[in-house]
Amino acid sequence: MVIKVNVPDELATQARARGLQPEAYAEEILVRHVDTRPPEVGHARTPEELRAWLDSVAQFSDKIPPLPDTFSREWIYQDHD
């Protein structure tokens, strides 16, 4: 990958102080700050972790009002003026 950037004077000064070209110094900074590990896909959760997550999702479910048997325009817009 090639990235073209305008190098600020401060970055160029820091690169020269380290004996590097600005491009090499910028690459070094990126390598240090970018996590190159692939994200964990399909991380298996323990039963305890799964239960804790489900409990957090359902935490306020008792506050959800019951739905009517049928949906009417009046019911949908009941809180609107």
Secondary structure as the mmCIF struct_conf table of DSSP 4:
data_model
#
loop_
_struct_conf.conf_type_id
_struct_conf.id
_struct_conf.beg_label_comp_id
_struct_conf.beg_label_asym_id
_struct_conf.beg_label_seq_id
_struct_conf.end_label_comp_id
_struct_conf.end_label_asym_id
_struct_conf.end_label_seq_id
HELX_LH_PP_P HELX_LH_PP_P1 ASN A 6 PRO A 8
HELX_RH_AL_P HELX_RH_AL_P1 ASP A 9 ALA A 17
TURN_TY1_P TURN_TY1_P1 ARG A 18 GLY A 19
HELX_RH_AL_P HELX_RH_AL_P2 PRO A 22 HIS A 33
BEND BEND1 VAL A 34 VAL A 34
BEND BEND2 ARG A 37 ARG A 37
HELX_LH_PP_P HELX_LH_PP_P2 PRO A 38 GLU A 40
BEND BEND3 GLY A 42 GLY A 42
HELX_LH_PP_P HELX_LH_PP_P3 HIS A 43 THR A 46
HELX_RH_AL_P HELX_RH_AL_P3 PRO A 47 VAL A 57
TURN_TY1_P TURN_TY1_P2 ALA A 58 PHE A 60
HELX_RH_3T_P HELX_RH_3T_P1 SER A 61 LYS A 63
BEND BEND4 ILE A 64 ILE A 64
HELX_LH_PP_P HELX_LH_PP_P4 PRO A 65 PRO A 68
BEND BEND5 ASP A 69 THR A 70
HELX_RH_AL_P HELX_RH_AL_P4 ARG A 73 ILE A 76
TURN_TY1_P TURN_TY1_P3 TYR A 77 ASP A 79
#
